[in-house]
Amino acid sequence: MGLKVCKFGGTSMADGQVMKKVKKIITSDKDRRFVVVSAPGKRYSGDIKVTDLLYKCYDEVANGLSCKEAFAKIRARFEGIVKELNLDFDIASILDETEERINKEKSADFTASRGEYLSAIIMSQLLGAKFIDCENVVFFNEHGVLDSNKTYKAINEALKGAELAVFPGFYGQDVNGKVKTFSRGGSDITGAIVAGAVNASLYENWTDVSGFLACDPRIVDNPKKIKSLSYKELRELSYMGANVLHSESIFPVRRANIPIKIKNTFRPEDEGTTILPIARYSPNGSIVTGIAGKKNFTVIFIEKSLMNSEIGFIRKVLSVLERFNIAVEHIPSGIDTMSVVVESSAVEGYKLDQILECIKFEVEPDIIRVTENVALVATVGHGMSSSVGTSARLFKVLADANINVKMIDQGSSELNIIVGVKNEECEKCISAIYHEFFS
């Protein structure tokens, strides 16, 4: 098929036995040449992820203490993996150096990145592959945004002559030469960056699930599996809480029209889900592809007579949120009304009161009120644009379920319909919509 880049998540790195499965998957296909790995995840219910242990290490050094006690658990975890794999290399010295740098750097990003760093070293030893440290090949600009040109050039330079290589996910280097991480789950992004840099034919993302489901299986029993979906559908569903793939990971591969395949490390024979560029995507005949929800939003409702004729009104409101460094999720509006939807965590405490006062000063609204504890539920699918009555069906089923819709937002592309409901009605809302369109 052509060159493949594979990313393996935390459950695939959890212990030596699972890493042996990963090796078998990689060596079973000669096209799987470049591998990105996460930090070890949970081995069992109640276990602690290595990244969480590392954040505990940072908390200790940030408070002027030594991370020796917290790092001892990390040391035991990685030494245990090396022993399980029967590898003959000096992991103890690497762990000593890592602990020393954590104490010296006193950096949250550097400390958190060490799980991926150590995983990649071990996996490269297991495969007999070249280890490429992302600190030396993934670069962020002065705004904290990926510098694609510099990164792609460095990755290709590092890969010269390498038949098989392993990268640690999740981090790179900022303009000051310090380690900088992506947000949690950012190894998905690293995998996509490597795939984009080498112009892979396929980006395989190996997890502990056999692809995307039409909704959360904790809400609906045995939901339908999605065989294929578009980048746009993936972006919508991932952002709204479908956590199979990081929502930002599609951008590097989308630019190069590289398909993504979601596969299960523990069931490699399963078909999985393919994510395709829209030019190569054929809708599967379903009106709705999937439903996802996300809780804890705050809606700021503003009303003012003749708002539509007041030039710059929306800009003034948004400039207030910009000053407070708050991202806006949605802006449903009418002639004399607008609502601004933000994540509740961004406006906690006195910040919300300050924002409201600033908005009152800037635009002098007739009414301004706040609704908190709102969940957003997105119904996503290319099929909705060509199906008459989709909205009517959706709102009827919510009415029948006695769910009060607090907000409605539909994009002009007709790819999604987003409704705002009470936090406590989120699961009920998702279930009702799923059964309407899939049962």
Secondary structure, DSSP 8 states (H G I E B T S, - for coil): ---EEEEE-GGGGSSHHHHHHHHHHHHT-TTEEEEEE-----SSTT---HHHHHHHHHHHHHTT---HHHHHHHHHHHHHHHHHHT--S-HHHHHHHHHHHHHHH--HHHHHHHHHHHHHHHHHHHHT-EE--GGGT-BB-TTS-B-HHHHHHHHHHHTTT-SSEEEE-SEEE-TTS-EEE-STTTHHHHHHHHHHHTT-SEEEEEESSSS-BSS-TTTSSS--B-SEEEHHHHHHHHHTT-TTS-TTTHHHHHHTT--EEEEETT-TTS--EEEE-GGG----S-S--EEEEEEEEEEEEEE-TTGGGSTTHHHHHHHHHHHTT----B--B-SSEEEEEEEGGGGTTHHHHHHHHHHHHHH--SEEEEEEEEEEEEEE-GGGGGSTTHHHHHHHHHHHTT----EEEE-TT-SEEEEEEEGGGHHHHHHHHHHHHH-
